[in-house]
Amino acid sequence: MNEEAIGREEKAKYKWEKVQALRNLGIDPYDSSFCKTHDIEEVRNNAEELINKDTKVKIAGRIMALRRHGKAVFADLQDRTDRMQVYFRKDIIGENNFTILRQIEVGDIIGVEGKVFLTHTGELTVLVEEFTILSKCLHPLPEKWHGLKEVEVRYRKRYLDLIMNPDVRRIFYLRSQLLKELRAFLDQKGFWEVETPMMQVIPGGALARPFKTFHNALGMELYLRIAPEIFLKRLIVGGLEKVYEINRSFRNEGVSTRHNPEFTMLELYQAYADYQVMMELTEEMLFHVVKKVTGSPKIEYQSMTLDFTPPWRRVSLPQAIKELVGVDIIEDSLDTIRAKAKKRGIVYEDNWDRGKFINEFLEKFVQPGLVNPTFVYDYPVEVSPLAKAKKDNPQLAERFELFIGKEEIGNAYSELSDPFEQKKRFMDQLQKRERGDPEAHLIDEDYIEALEYGMPPTGGLGIGIDRLMMLITDSPSIREVILFPLLRPAAD
């Protein structure tokens, strides 16, 4: 048997002995129940009343620190809301229970019952009268969770990250509050929350590479959705008029500080509205939600102060690229764009179309200057296959993207409702696909048929929840705001 196998065997024996020691005392550390009367935060918030009325409380959580002093033991108990000291005395809990208490260690989960008091140093404490061992921890808790070396482990073992880091728990509390406030705002505006399929026969709603899967019973290939857009607009055709979905979407793309292949989006659609209405709604919604969640319309993100107070800046994309790059994305030929891009140091591939260059110009030259919330509008139709063209300039779409803190946060447009034009746009996308673009749209005949029944003028909006959370929590990486980001399998 090699050293690694011997080590595993010794650890297994050690864990078994820890549990067996309790079972020898008649305690099964995994077979108890306990009903709390209070979270620790509730005890702190109502401490004066609990002390004055001599009220017993029942709290439970994980032991984060343990201090033994002869016939007395102090422990710090942590639940999801806070941490509190608990105090065991041998003369109160009795000889037998004090013997059991000797088997309790840092990391164990226990429940305690007793009265609240203040120590002579003013620390709020529960004087334990009874306790229950609820779950035995078989590994030592890590002492430190700081520095780049632990980042991968933090994401891989998020449960330890949450145990040890109150700042991480706060991030996901704020995420919960953000979703709650978004729902409350939209519900108050008369939107209905709906659910649409995650598995789709034809992926659509965005220019992205999908994940493939296979349904054995039906014998058919399916795709994980890249966006819920096409199904949500079917609901607009059906007369629901105001719908939203906080959805999980999937895109088969690289992993970075700004991208995770599985991510969360808010998508909403409103009949009898357009992209101007979506601008006003976005401004109002995010100002309201950020203020509710953080307590202020101003937040700090990566050494930038972001102010969500309306009105927000509006920037024309063609004008911005012309001023910053010297390229007219509407009038210049593709050859001219290539030549000017080369002069600006852009490395491109021979098969790049106008849309690829526009995205590159936007990312490299326009986006770095967009700190406070900014609507960038007037995107070319060829990079907006589901958006309505402008009446006064059919080469441009009634579309905007929202940038905050130099990051793209949202995308919106007046929805294309003409089934003939939509079919033509899909055909153009099909040609791109045949030329080797895996992100181009497929033709969705059922969606075109839905449009043939008539879709009212509609505005649509998508907001990236993960990126919005990065801003709100001042997180440098999207992995910090996703509980379980995608990682490569751990090395053996």
N, C-alpha and C positions, 0 to 999 in steps of 0.2 A: 504494500500500500504506500503510495507516494505521500509527500509532506502535505500537499493540498487536501488530499482525501482524509488524512489523519486530522488536519485542522478542522475540516467540516464535521467529522465525527465527534471531535471534542466539543465543538460549539453546540451540536445537537444534544449531546449528553448534558452540557451545562444548562441549556434551556429546559430540558426535561426535569432536571433536579430542582430548578427554581419553582416550577409548577408543582412538582411532587411534594416539596416542602410545605406548600399551602394545603395540598390535598391531605397530607398526613395530619393536619390540624383541623380537618373537616371542612375546608373551604375549597369550593370549585371556582377558580377565578374567571371562568367564562360562562357561568350558569346562574348569575344573579340578576335581579331586576331592581330598578330604582326610579322613582318618580320625583323629579325636582319640583320645588315650589317656586324657586326663583332662579334667574340667571344671575351671575355675579354682578353684572352692571346694575340690575334691579336692586340688589342688596345695597350697593354703593349709593344709588340714587335715593333710596328710602331709608338710609341708615339711621337717621335721627328718630324716625317713627318706630322702626324695629327695635331700637335700643330702649326707647321710652316705654313701649308696650311689652317689653320682655318677650318678644315673639321668637318662636323657633323657626329656623329656615332649613330647607334641604337644598343643597347645591351639589353639583358634580362636575368633575373635570379631570384633567391630567396633572399629575404632580410634576412641577417644573423645578422645584428645589426642596431639599429635605435637611433639617437641622435637628440632631438628636442631643438632648441634654438630660441624661440620667432618666428620671421618671417623667420627663416631658419631651414632646416632639413637636416641632413647628414644620409646616409644609406650605409651599406656595401652590395653590390650585388654579388651573387655567381652564376656562371654557371659551366658547366662541366670542364672548363679549368682553372679557377682562380677566384679570388675575387677582387673587385674594389669599391672604394668609389664613391658615386654619391651625388650631392649637389642640393637641392631644395631651391629656393628663392621665397618668396611670390611675389615680384615685377616683377619676370620673368614669373612665371607660372600663375599668376592671382589669384584673390580672390576666385573664384569658385573652381578652381583646388586645391587651398591650403586648402579649406574646405574638399574636397574629400580626400586630403592627410592625414587629421587627422584620417581617418578610416583605414589607412594602418598600419600593425603591422609586427613584426618579424615573418618570415615564409611565408608571402605573396609572390606571384610571380608577378613581374611587368616587363614592358618594358619601357625603357627611350630613349629619343633622345636629343642630345645636343653636345656641343663642349668639347674637352679635354683640360685640363690645369693642371698646377702644383700649389698646394697650397704653402703658405709661408713656410711650413715645408717640402716641396718637395714631397708631396704625389700626385700621379697621380689621377685625379678626373674628372668626367663628370659633367659639369654644365647643369642641366636638363632644357630643354625648353618645352618639352612635355613628358607626361608619360601615360601609360595604365595599368590598373589593369587587370591581366590575370588569376589569380586564387587565391581565398581567402583560407588561411590556418586556419582551425577551431580548431586546437589543439596547445598548447604551445610546442615549440621545447624543447627537453631535454637539460639541461645545461651541463651534463657530461656523457660521455660514456666510462668510464674506470673502471677496476676492474672486478673480476670474477663474481660478482653478476649480471652484465649486459650482460654477454656473450650470454646466451640463448636468451635474448631479442634482442640483436644485430643481431643474425642469423634469428630470427623469423620476425623481422621488419627491413629487410635489407635496405629498403628505407630510414629509419631514420639513420641507420648506415652510408649510403652513403652521406646523407645530412651533417651529423655532423663531419665525420672523413675523412679528406683529404688523410690520409695514406691508408684508405680502398679503396677510389677511385683510388689511384695510383696502388694498387694491381691489380685491374681489367682492368686498362689501360695497365699495363704490360702484363696481360694475353692476351689481344687483340693483342698487339704487338708480343708476342710469336707465336701465331697462324698465324699471317701475315707472319712472317719471316720463319716459318716452311714451309708454302705453297710456298713462293718465292724460298726457297732453293730447294725444291723437284721439282717444276715446271721447274726451271733452269736445273735440272738434267734429265729432260725428262719424269718425272712421270706424270700420268694422275690422277686427283682427281675424285673419283667415289663415288657412294652411294649404299649401300646394305641394305636389309630388317632389320628392327628392330624387327618385329614379324616373328618368324620362327616356322616351323612345328617340326623340330628337333634342339635343341640347341647344338652348338658345338664350337670348337676352343679354349676351355679352360676347366680345371677341376674345375667346380664351380656349385653351386646349382642355377637353374634358377627361375625366377618368371613365374607363369602361368597366362594366361588370356583365354578368350573364345570369339570366333567369332560367333555371333548369327546367321547371315545370312547363313553362311556355316555350322553351327552346328559342329564346330571343336575346339578342344583345341589347343592353340598356346602358345609359350614361348617368352618372351622378350629376345633378344640376350644377350649372355654372352660374345661374341666376334664376329667380322665380318669375321674371318679368312676363314672359309669354303667357303663362297661366294666369297671372294676376290681371292682365289685360283682357283675357277671356271673361273674367268676372265683371269687368267694366262693360263689356258687350252684353253680359247677362243682366245688367241693370243695377248692380250693387253700388256703383257710383263712387264710393269712398272706401278703399280697402288698404290694409297694410299687413305686412308679414315681417316678423323678426326671424330671419331664416338662417340656416346653415347652408352654405354653398361650397363648392369644391372646384378647384382649378389645378390642373396638372402642370404646375409651374415651379420655378425654383424657390428655395427657402432662403429668407434673408431677414434682416431686422425689420423689414416692412411687409414681408409676405409669409403667410402660412397657407399650405394647400387647402386646409379646411378653415373657414372663417365665418364670421357672423355679419350679416347685413340687415339694415332696415330698408325695406322697399315699400313705397306707398304710391297709390294712383288715385287721382281725383278727376271725375268727369266734370265737364264744363269749366276747365281750367287750362292754363298753358304754362310755359316755362317761367314767365314773369310771376305768375301766382306761386309757382314752386320756390322762386327766390324769396318771396315775402314769407311763405310758410317756413322755409328753412331758417331764415333769420330769426323769426319769432320763436320757433321751436328750440333751436340750439341755445339762444340767449336764455330762454326760460329754464331749460334743462340744466345747463351748466351752472346757472345761479342757484338752482334748487339743490344740486348735488354737492357743489363746492362752497356755497355760501357767498359767492362773488361772481360778477361777470368777467373778472380778470383772473387769469391763471398764469403760472410760470411753467414754461416748457423748455428744457434744454437751454437755459440762460436767455430765453426770449419771454417777454411779457405779451400775452395774447389777450386782446380785449374783444369780447363778444357783443359789446353794446352796438345795436343798430344805429344808423344804416351802415352796411358793409361796402367795401370798395368793389367796383365793377371794372373789369379790364377786358377789352376786345382781344381775342387771341391773334387774329391776323395782324392787328396793329402792333401788339406787343412783340411778335416775332419779327415784324418788319423793322421796328426800332432797335431791337436787341441783336438781331442776327443779320439783318439786311436782306432777308428773303421775303418775297411776296408769295405766300402759300397759295393764293388763288390764281394770280396771273402768270407767275414764272413757270416755264416748262420744267419737266422732270430733269432734263439735262442741266438746265441752269441751276436748279436746286442742288443737284449733285455737286456741281462745280463750287457753289458757294459754301456748301457743307464741308467740302474738302478743305477750303481755305480756313474755315473755322475749327479745323481739327477733328471733325466728326469722322469716325471710322465706321464705314457702312458696307453692307453686302450688295452684290450686283442685283439681287432680286428685290431690293427695297422699293416699295411704291411710295407715293406721296404721303400716305398716312403714317408710314414708319418714320419718315423724316420729320413730320409734324410732331409726333410724339417725342422724338429725340430732341428737337429744338425746345419743346416745352419743358422737358425734364432738365436739360442742361443749362438753358439760358433764362427761361421765364420763371420757373418754379422756385429757384433759390431766392427770389426777391419777394415771395408771397408769404409774409409773416402773419399779419392780422387776417381775419377771415376775408377772403376775396373770391368773388364770382368771376371766373374766366369764361366768356361767352363767345358765340359765333364760331362754332367748329365747322369745318368743311363737311358736306353731306357724305363724302366718300368714307369718312371715319365715323359716321353716325348713321348706320343702316336702319335704325328703328325710329329715327327722329324726323319730325316734319321740317320741310325746307321753308326758308323765309320767303315771303311773298315778294319782297323788294330785291332779293338776291338769292335765286334758287341754288346757287353753289354752296350757300351756307345753311346750317341747320339751326333751328330754335333750340339751342342746347347750351348748358353751362356745366362746368365742373367747379367744385368748391375746394379751395386750398386754404389750409390753416397750418401755421408753423412750418411752412415749406413742404407740407405733405398734402397729397390728394386725399380728401375726406369724403367727397360725394360727387354724384353725377346726376343730371336731370335734363329733361327735355319735354317739348311738346310732342306728344306721341303721334307717329304716322298712322293715320286711319284710312288712307286710300289703299284698298286691296290691290289695285293694278300697279301702283307705284311700289308697294311693298313686295310684290312678286318680282318686279324688275330689280329691286335692290337685292333680293335674295339671289337672283340669277347672277348679278355682278359678284356677290360673295362666293357663289359656286365657282365662278371662273378663277377667283383668287385661290380657292381651295385646290382646283385642278392644277394650278401653277405651283402648288406645294406649300400653301399657307394653312397649317393645321388649326389656326384659330378662327378662320373664316366661318361664317354662319352656314348651316345646312338649310335646305328649303323645308319649311314646315307648312305643308299644304292645309292641314287642319286649322292652323292659325289664320291663314289667308282666308279660308272659308268662314271662320268666325268674323273676320273683318267685313266679309261680304254681307253679313247680316246687319252691319252698321254699328260702328263704335263712335260715341259722341266725342267731341273735342276733349282731350284728356292731357293732363300734366302728370308726369311721373318723376319720382325721386328715389335715389339710392344713397344711403349713408353707411360708410364702413364703421361698424361698432368698435372693432378692435383698434383701429387707428384713432378713433375718437377717444377711446379709453387711454391710449398712449399719451394724448395731450392732457387729459384730465388728471392723470396720475404722474405726469412728468417721467414717463418710462421711455428709455432709449430704444427698446426692442419690443416688437409685437409679442415675443414669447413671454414677456413679463406680465401681459394682461390676458393670456389664454391659459386656462388651468393646466391643460395637457397638450402642449404644442407637439407637432410631429417631430420625432427624432429618429435617427438611425438606431437599429438594435444595439444594445450595449455589447461591448466586446467581452468575450468569455474571460 
